[in-house]
């Protein structure tokens, strides 16, 4: 138990560190490419433990081993027309390399780079899983999973693992089709063609008109078979990108619905987890295996990308929003106003994290699941 908890904590910290570092590397690489001065790139959060300087940038390892940061020169003054320059000649000389002084498109590129990197991380992980592990794809076989005693199916002689082939010569290719055809013939005998242990067999069944709510007309539980399909390496990136886009849309639409319900109906969104909840989920995925952890990381990376691109102060999307306003109105947003907006935004985000963490702790100690059960 202790060892399992320790492993979960270590994996949880590693996951958060990877997600945040990848995000900050996006800002770092684009800033360097555009010749914007990067003052410090740090692993973990301050206080600083070790550091070295290469060129003009300090690279540091900090005591809190969660995430990282990329500090750009002039980033805090991004909304103003000048940088508060010290008397250092180097500072005066480098003022043209400050974040605030660069064209709007460059500042926008740096702002969204972290989001793009998180999306690309998800694409890489999903593509690898598609190629190395494979994807469960729904097949066209409908299989008998269980049979209710004394039901029409039991009386007719159907058995578990029988595969439906056709009903009255209509080929069955899906569970919904089987249910639909069966309900059209309630009280009427139907000819069911199936395979049992690879051999063809025909059985006559009469679906009942009246049946318990938790049973079907025939009294069988059915399942769709799944086949694991591995994609070649040259196809996996395209399929991985498409899958990441689909998952991003589901995350964004789910977030939109949650915000709508919260703002207009006061309904707290279900399935929202903070650090404690994510740590719980990490433990569950660790028990399943490394591929499950990779899939979980890809999902978290997409969530981080979607949340960061929201036009809310203190987020990358909030900074991008002010840049868009600058382009539209052809003048920079007042520095103090933007600074206050980011400060208030950060306070709101920290308060939300605190509330979600309290909710996570209550859920943990009361034994409730992190995600809502179907």
Secondary structure, 3 states (H helix, E strand, C coil): CHHHHHHHHHHHHHHHHHHHHHHHHHHHHHHHHCCCCEEEEEEEEEEEEEEEEECCEEEEEEEEEEEEEEEECCCCCCCCCCCCCCCCHHHHHHHHHCHHHCCHHHHHHHHHHHHHHHHHHHHHHHHHHHHHHCEEEEEEEEEEEEECCCCHHHHHCCCCCCEEEEECCEECCCHHHHHHHHHCCCCCEEEEEEEECCEEEEEEEECCCCCCCCCCCCCEEEEEEEEEECCCHHHHHHHHHHHHHHHHHHHHHHHHHHHHHHHHHCCCCCCCCCHHHHHHHHHHHHHHCHHHHHHHHHHHHHHHHHHHCCCCCCCHHHHHHHHHHHHHHCCCCCHHHHHHHHHHHHHHHHHHHHHHHHHHHHHHHCCCCCCCCC
